[in-house]
Amino acid sequence: MACSYRKSNRPCGIDGLTPARLTAEEAAWYLGFAAHDIPVLVANGLLKPLGHPADNAVKFFALAALEPLRWDTKWLSRATDAMLDRWRSKNARKTVESASISASAA
């Protein structure tokens, strides 16, 4: 039987308890972010994966470390601001690129 709160079909732990180690997708859901937000949070030092995974390796996160973050409004605010900054800079690059393309076409 899968845990009802998890998006994966991994079974729950003993007595329906959550496993101590979550994947990036599970950690994102647990914290209220999208899966594609997790690398941004890691890059900004707001989340730390377990161990020393390679850049292209699957990242795992400790539930014990995520639980306090889930209730920390200051951390959630910093994490949300990091996401907003990421999208602002990404959209600004798009605007600059499209402006330079239309200027060169004229």
WOJOPE-V697187 format. One record per helix or strand of 2 or more residues. SS is the DSSP state (2 for helix, 1 for strand). FROM is the first residue (numbers start at 1). LEN is the number of residues. If there is no record, write none. Layout:
((SS FROM LEN) (SS FROM LEN))
This chain:
((2 14 3) (1 21 3) (2 24 8) (2 35 9) (1 60 3) (2 63 9) (2 73 33))
